[in-house]
Amino acid sequence: MLLSVPGKYSFAMKSLPFTRPEGKDDVLVECADGWLSVYRKCNACIHCSGVRVGKRVMPSPLRKRMEEVKRGRAPDEALQEALIMYNTLIRDGNAIECDDDENEGFRTMYQY
């Protein structure tokens, strides 16, 4: 969403709060597609721009590593390390920062 202020433009993202179902080791968010698992879907979604941990937003480590692997600046193993870091942020976080302003829903970043 583009917010216009006289003479300035800024981008705002949706913040999707976590829901942690009792008795399950899963974290869910309500997306345009319905309730999705953060561990299985959001980590591979092109719209996930980061994880809110407390008051700070940590950028998605997987998105950054994916760009580096595409350019040949990082080995493929860097994706696995980024996924582990992402899961750690989910464990400590409380929301996903989503830049899906058009309500497209889940779109994979692994497009061939």
Backbone as JSON Lines, residues from 0, in Angstrom:
{"i":0,"aa":"M","n":[0.85,-1.16,0.0],"ca":[0.0,0.0,0.0],"c":[0.9,1.22,0.0]}
{"i":1,"aa":"L","n":[0.62,2.15,-0.87],"ca":[1.4,3.37,-0.96],"c":[0.63,4.47,-0.24]}
{"i":2,"aa":"L","n":[1.24,4.98,0.79],"ca":[0.64,6.07,1.54],"c":[1.26,7.37,1.06]}
{"i":3,"aa":"S","n":[0.43,8.31,0.7],"ca":[1.0,9.58,0.23],"c":[0.86,10.63,1.31]}
{"i":4,"aa":"V","n":[1.96,11.27,1.54],"ca":[2.04,12.4,2.45],"c":[2.54,13.54,1.58]}
{"i":5,"aa":"P","n":[2.08,14.75,1.77],"ca":[2.52,15.83,0.88],"c":[4.04,15.85,0.71]}
{"i":6,"aa":"G","n":[4.48,15.54,-0.51],"ca":[5.91,15.57,-0.81],"c":[6.67,14.29,-0.48]}
{"i":7,"aa":"K","n":[6.01,13.3,0.15],"ca":[6.7,12.07,0.54],"c":[5.84,10.86,0.2]}
{"i":8,"aa":"Y","n":[6.51,9.73,-0.02],"ca":[5.83,8.46,-0.24],"c":[6.45,7.43,0.68]}
{"i":9,"aa":"S","n":[5.63,6.56,1.22],"ca":[6.17,5.48,2.04],"c":[5.35,4.22,1.81]}
{"i":10,"aa":"F","n":[5.98,3.09,1.99],"ca":[5.31,1.81,1.8],"c":[4.94,1.23,3.15]}
{"i":11,"aa":"A","n":[3.73,0.7,3.24],"ca":[3.27,0.07,4.47],"c":[2.99,-1.39,4.17]}
{"i":12,"aa":"M","n":[3.27,-2.24,5.14],"ca":[3.04,-3.67,4.96],"c":[2.01,-4.14,5.97]}
{"i":13,"aa":"K","n":[1.43,-5.28,5.63],"ca":[0.5,-5.9,6.56],"c":[1.31,-6.66,7.6]}
{"i":14,"aa":"S","n":[0.82,-6.65,8.79],"ca":[1.41,-7.44,9.86],"c":[0.42,-8.54,10.2]}
{"i":15,"aa":"L","n":[0.81,-9.8,9.96],"ca":[-0.07,-10.94,10.21],"c":[0.33,-11.59,11.53]}
{"i":16,"aa":"P","n":[-0.47,-11.41,12.58],"ca":[-0.11,-11.96,13.89],"c":[-0.15,-13.49,13.9]}
{"i":17,"aa":"F","n":[0.73,-14.08,14.72],"ca":[0.81,-15.53,14.85],"c":[-0.32,-16.07,15.7]}
{"i":18,"aa":"T","n":[-0.78,-17.25,15.34],"ca":[-1.7,-18.03,16.16],"c":[-1.0,-19.36,16.4]}
{"i":19,"aa":"R","n":[-0.82,-19.72,17.66],"ca":[-0.14,-20.97,18.02],"c":[-1.17,-21.93,18.61]}
{"i":20,"aa":"P","n":[-1.66,-22.88,17.8],"ca":[-2.67,-23.83,18.29],"c":[-2.12,-24.69,19.42]}
{"i":21,"aa":"E","n":[-2.94,-24.9,20.44],"ca":[-2.52,-25.73,21.57],"c":[-2.39,-27.18,21.13]}
{"i":22,"aa":"G","n":[-1.36,-27.84,21.63],"ca":[-1.15,-29.24,21.32],"c":[-0.47,-29.5,19.99]}
{"i":23,"aa":"K","n":[-0.12,-28.44,19.26],"ca":[0.56,-28.6,17.97],"c":[1.84,-27.78,17.97]}
{"i":24,"aa":"D","n":[2.83,-28.27,17.27],"ca":[4.07,-27.51,17.1],"c":[4.01,-26.77,15.78]}
{"i":25,"aa":"D","n":[3.06,-25.89,15.65],"ca":[2.87,-25.15,14.42],"c":[2.51,-23.71,14.74]}
{"i":26,"aa":"V","n":[2.72,-22.85,13.79],"ca":[2.36,-21.44,13.91],"c":[1.56,-21.1,12.66]}
{"i":27,"aa":"L","n":[0.39,-20.49,12.85],"ca":[-0.5,-20.16,11.74],"c":[-0.69,-18.66,11.62]}
{"i":28,"aa":"V","n":[-0.93,-18.2,10.39],"ca":[-1.32,-16.81,10.14],"c":[-2.52,-16.83,9.2]}
{"i":29,"aa":"E","n":[-3.34,-15.8,9.31],"ca":[-4.49,-15.7,8.41],"c":[-4.09,-14.86,7.2]}
{"i":30,"aa":"C","n":[-3.96,-15.54,6.09],"ca":[-3.52,-14.96,4.82],"c":[-4.74,-14.77,3.92]}
{"i":31,"aa":"A","n":[-4.55,-14.22,2.74],"ca":[-5.64,-14.09,1.78],"c":[-6.16,-15.47,1.36]}
{"i":32,"aa":"D","n":[-5.31,-16.5,1.44],"ca":[-5.7,-17.87,1.1],"c":[-6.35,-18.61,2.26]}
{"i":33,"aa":"G","n":[-6.47,-17.99,3.41],"ca":[-7.0,-18.65,4.6],"c":[-5.88,-18.85,5.62]}
{"i":34,"aa":"W","n":[-6.06,-19.79,6.53],"ca":[-5.07,-20.06,7.56],"c":[-3.94,-20.89,6.96]}
{"i":35,"aa":"L","n":[-2.71,-20.38,7.06],"ca":[-1.53,-21.06,6.52],"c":[-0.49,-21.26,7.6]}
{"i":36,"aa":"S","n":[0.27,-22.34,7.47],"ca":[1.38,-22.6,8.37],"c":[2.56,-21.71,8.0]}
{"i":37,"aa":"V","n":[3.1,-21.03,8.99],"ca":[4.25,-20.16,8.75],"c":[5.46,-21.0,8.37]}
{"i":38,"aa":"Y","n":[5.63,-22.15,9.02],"ca":[6.79,-23.0,8.76],"c":[6.76,-23.61,7.36]}
{"i":39,"aa":"R","n":[5.57,-23.95,6.86],"ca":[5.48,-24.63,5.57],"c":[5.23,-23.71,4.39]}
{"i":40,"aa":"K","n":[4.56,-22.61,4.59],"ca":[4.18,-21.74,3.46],"c":[4.89,-20.39,3.47]}
{"i":41,"aa":"C","n":[4.79,-19.65,4.57],"ca":[5.31,-18.28,4.59],"c":[6.81,-18.22,4.34]}
{"i":42,"aa":"N","n":[7.54,-19.25,4.77],"ca":[8.99,-19.21,4.56],"c":[9.34,-19.22,3.07]}
{"i":43,"aa":"A","n":[8.48,-19.74,2.22],"ca":[8.75,-19.81,0.78],"c":[7.89,-18.85,-0.03]}
{"i":44,"aa":"C","n":[7.23,-17.91,0.63],"ca":[6.33,-16.99,-0.06],"c":[7.09,-15.73,-0.5]}
{"i":45,"aa":"I","n":[6.81,-15.3,-1.69],"ca":[7.46,-14.12,-2.25],"c":[7.05,-12.84,-1.5]}
{"i":46,"aa":"H","n":[5.91,-12.88,-0.81],"ca":[5.4,-11.7,-0.11],"c":[5.97,-11.53,1.3]}
{"i":47,"aa":"C","n":[6.59,-12.56,1.85],"ca":[7.13,-12.48,3.21],"c":[8.37,-11.59,3.2]}
{"i":48,"aa":"S","n":[8.27,-10.46,3.86],"ca":[9.42,-9.55,3.88],"c":[10.16,-9.58,5.2]}
{"i":49,"aa":"G","n":[9.59,-10.23,6.21],"ca":[10.29,-10.3,7.48],"c":[9.41,-10.84,8.6]}
{"i":50,"aa":"V","n":[10.03,-10.91,9.77],"ca":[9.36,-11.42,10.96],"c":[9.45,-10.35,12.03]}
{"i":51,"aa":"R","n":[8.32,-10.05,12.65],"ca":[8.3,-9.09,13.75],"c":[8.65,-9.82,15.04]}
{"i":52,"aa":"V","n":[9.74,-9.38,15.65],"ca":[10.19,-9.94,16.93],"c":[10.18,-8.79,17.92]}
{"i":53,"aa":"G","n":[9.18,-8.78,18.79],"ca":[9.01,-7.65,19.7],"c":[8.61,-6.42,18.9]}
{"i":54,"aa":"K","n":[9.37,-5.34,19.04],"ca":[9.07,-4.11,18.3],"c":[9.86,-4.01,16.99]}
{"i":55,"aa":"R","n":[10.82,-4.93,16.8],"ca":[11.65,-4.86,15.6],"c":[11.17,-5.81,14.52]}
{"i":56,"aa":"V","n":[11.45,-5.45,13.29],"ca":[11.17,-6.32,12.15],"c":[12.51,-6.81,11.61]}
{"i":57,"aa":"M","n":[12.67,-8.12,11.63],"ca":[13.88,-8.74,11.12],"c":[13.61,-9.14,9.67]}
{"i":58,"aa":"P","n":[14.44,-8.72,8.72],"ca":[14.2,-9.08,7.32],"c":[14.3,-10.59,7.12]}
{"i":59,"aa":"S","n":[13.6,-11.08,6.13],"ca":[13.58,-12.51,5.84],"c":[14.96,-12.97,5.39]}
{"i":60,"aa":"P","n":[15.62,-13.84,6.17],"ca":[16.95,-14.3,5.77],"c":[16.9,-15.15,4.51]}
{"i":61,"aa":"L","n":[15.79,-15.84,4.29],"ca":[15.67,-16.71,3.12],"c":[15.6,-15.89,1.83]}
{"i":62,"aa":"R","n":[14.89,-14.78,1.87],"ca":[14.78,-13.91,0.68],"c":[16.15,-13.37,0.28]}
{"i":63,"aa":"K","n":[16.91,-12.92,1.27],"ca":[18.24,-12.37,1.0],"c":[19.16,-13.44,0.43]}
{"i":64,"aa":"R","n":[19.17,-14.62,1.04],"ca":[20.04,-15.7,0.56],"c":[19.64,-16.18,-0.83]}
{"i":65,"aa":"M","n":[18.34,-16.18,-1.11],"ca":[17.88,-16.61,-2.42],"c":[18.43,-15.69,-3.5]}
{"i":66,"aa":"E","n":[18.44,-14.4,-3.24],"ca":[18.99,-13.45,-4.21],"c":[20.48,-13.68,-4.4]}
{"i":67,"aa":"E","n":[21.21,-13.98,-3.31],"ca":[22.64,-14.23,-3.41],"c":[22.94,-15.52,-4.18]}
{"i":68,"aa":"V","n":[22.13,-16.57,-3.96],"ca":[22.33,-17.83,-4.67],"c":[22.05,-17.65,-6.16]}
{"i":69,"aa":"K","n":[21.01,-16.88,-6.49],"ca":[20.69,-16.64,-7.9],"c":[21.82,-15.93,-8.62]}
{"i":70,"aa":"R","n":[22.5,-15.05,-7.91],"ca":[23.61,-14.29,-8.52],"c":[24.93,-15.04,-8.45]}
{"i":71,"aa":"G","n":[24.94,-16.2,-7.81],"ca":[26.17,-16.99,-7.71],"c":[27.12,-16.53,-6.63]}
{"i":72,"aa":"R","n":[26.64,-15.72,-5.69],"ca":[27.49,-15.2,-4.62],"c":[27.41,-16.03,-3.34]}
{"i":73,"aa":"A","n":[26.58,-17.06,-3.32],"ca":[26.46,-17.92,-2.14],"c":[26.2,-19.35,-2.6]}
{"i":74,"aa":"P","n":[26.71,-20.32,-1.85],"ca":[26.43,-21.72,-2.22],"c":[24.99,-22.1,-1.88]}
{"i":75,"aa":"D","n":[24.54,-23.2,-2.45],"ca":[23.18,-23.67,-2.19],"c":[22.93,-23.95,-0.72]}
{"i":76,"aa":"E","n":[23.98,-24.36,0.0],"ca":[23.83,-24.67,1.42],"c":[23.4,-23.45,2.24]}
{"i":77,"aa":"A","n":[23.64,-22.26,1.71],"ca":[23.26,-21.03,2.41],"c":[21.74,-20.95,2.58]}
{"i":78,"aa":"L","n":[20.99,-21.57,1.67],"ca":[19.52,-21.58,1.79],"c":[19.09,-22.38,3.02]}
{"i":79,"aa":"Q","n":[19.75,-23.5,3.27],"ca":[19.42,-24.31,4.45],"c":[19.72,-23.54,5.74]}
{"i":80,"aa":"E","n":[20.86,-22.86,5.77],"ca":[21.21,-22.06,6.94],"c":[20.2,-20.93,7.15]}
{"i":81,"aa":"A","n":[19.76,-20.3,6.05],"ca":[18.78,-19.22,6.15],"c":[17.44,-19.74,6.65]}
{"i":82,"aa":"L","n":[17.08,-20.95,6.24],"ca":[15.82,-21.54,6.69],"c":[15.86,-21.83,8.2]}
{"i":83,"aa":"I","n":[17.0,-22.28,8.68],"ca":[17.15,-22.51,10.12],"c":[17.03,-21.19,10.88]}
{"i":84,"aa":"M","n":[17.64,-20.13,10.36],"ca":[17.54,-18.81,11.0],"c":[16.1,-18.31,10.96]}
{"i":85,"aa":"Y","n":[15.4,-18.53,9.86],"ca":[14.0,-18.13,9.74],"c":[13.16,-18.83,10.81]}
{"i":86,"aa":"N","n":[13.37,-20.13,10.98],"ca":[12.62,-20.89,11.98],"c":[12.9,-20.37,13.39]}
{"i":87,"aa":"T","n":[14.12,-19.94,13.64],"ca":[14.46,-19.35,14.94],"c":[13.72,-18.04,15.13]}
{"i":88,"aa":"L","n":[13.64,-17.22,14.08],"ca":[12.89,-15.96,14.19],"c":[11.41,-16.22,14.44]}
{"i":89,"aa":"I","n":[10.85,-17.26,13.8],"ca":[9.44,-17.6,14.01],"c":[9.22,-18.02,15.46]}
{"i":90,"aa":"R","n":[10.14,-18.82,15.99],"ca":[10.02,-19.27,17.37],"c":[9.95,-18.08,18.34]}
{"i":91,"aa":"D","n":[10.78,-17.06,18.09],"ca":[10.86,-15.91,18.98],"c":[9.91,-14.78,18.61]}
{"i":92,"aa":"G","n":[9.34,-14.82,17.4],"ca":[8.56,-13.7,16.9],"c":[7.09,-13.75,17.26]}
{"i":93,"aa":"N","n":[6.37,-12.74,16.78],"ca":[4.94,-12.66,17.06],"c":[4.09,-12.28,15.84]}
{"i":94,"aa":"A","n":[4.74,-12.0,14.68],"ca":[3.97,-11.68,13.48],"c":[4.87,-11.76,12.25]}
{"i":95,"aa":"I","n":[4.22,-11.92,11.1],"ca":[4.89,-11.9,9.79],"c":[4.6,-10.56,9.15]}
{"i":96,"aa":"E","n":[5.61,-9.96,8.56],"ca":[5.42,-8.74,7.79],"c":[5.22,-9.16,6.34]}
{"i":97,"aa":"C","n":[4.07,-8.84,5.78],"ca":[3.66,-9.31,4.46],"c":[3.45,-8.1,3.55]}
{"i":98,"aa":"D","n":[4.07,-8.14,2.36],"ca":[3.9,-7.02,1.43],"c":[2.88,-7.34,0.33]}
{"i":99,"aa":"D","n":[1.92,-8.21,0.63],"ca":[0.86,-8.6,-0.3],"c":[-0.28,-7.6,-0.21]}
{"i":100,"aa":"D","n":[-0.1,-6.44,-0.82],"ca":[-1.11,-5.38,-0.73],"c":[-2.32,-5.65,-1.62]}
{"i":101,"aa":"E","n":[-2.17,-6.52,-2.62],"ca":[-3.27,-6.79,-3.54],"c":[-4.03,-8.06,-3.18]}
{"i":102,"aa":"N","n":[-3.74,-8.64,-2.02],"ca":[-4.41,-9.86,-1.53],"c":[-4.36,-11.0,-2.54]}
{"i":103,"aa":"E","n":[-3.18,-11.26,-3.1],"ca":[-2.98,-12.38,-4.0],"c":[-2.9,-13.7,-3.25]}
{"i":104,"aa":"G","n":[-2.45,-13.65,-2.02],"ca":[-2.25,-14.87,-1.25],"c":[-0.87,-15.45,-1.47]}
{"i":105,"aa":"F","n":[-0.69,-16.69,-1.1],"ca":[0.6,-17.35,-1.18],"c":[1.08,-17.47,-2.62]}
{"i":106,"aa":"R","n":[2.33,-17.05,-2.85],"ca":[3.02,-17.23,-4.14],"c":[4.44,-17.67,-3.84]}
{"i":107,"aa":"T","n":[4.83,-18.8,-4.37],"ca":[6.14,-19.33,-4.05],"c":[7.26,-18.5,-4.68]}
{"i":108,"aa":"M","n":[8.38,-18.41,-3.96],"ca":[9.54,-17.71,-4.52],"c":[10.4,-18.66,-5.35]}
{"i":109,"aa":"Y","n":[10.07,-19.95,-5.32],"ca":[10.82,-20.95,-6.08],"c":[10.15,-21.19,-7.43]}
{"i":110,"aa":"Q","n":[10.13,-20.19,-8.27],"ca":[9.52,-20.32,-9.58],"c":[10.57,-20.74,-10.6]}
{"i":111,"aa":"Y","n":[10.19,-21.65,-11.44],"ca":[11.12,-22.15,-12.45],"c":[10.74,-21.61,-13.81]}
